[in-house]
């Protein structure tokens, strides 16, 4: 989360909202923020078996971009759970 923010800051961008949260059976969303919430100040240690919805979205005046993935934390890193083409679509 912090690394992603550093990259967008280099380009003069800032995002106030989180970039991901926990999902899964028996791990429902908690709008009280008592689950994993990828944002500044979250001290949760990610463990193998955690599943996250990562949503890297930026919405500006007249344009925006959104990258959304379901990610499984593994023993050696992570695995995306979505089998979907990774094409860029430009809507004019």
Buried (B, 14 or more C-beta within 10 A) or exposed (E): BEEBBEEBEEEEEEBEEBBBBBBEEEBEEEEEEEBBBBBEEBEEEEEEEBBBBBBBEBEEEEEEEEEEBBBBBEEEEBEEEEEEEEEEEEEE
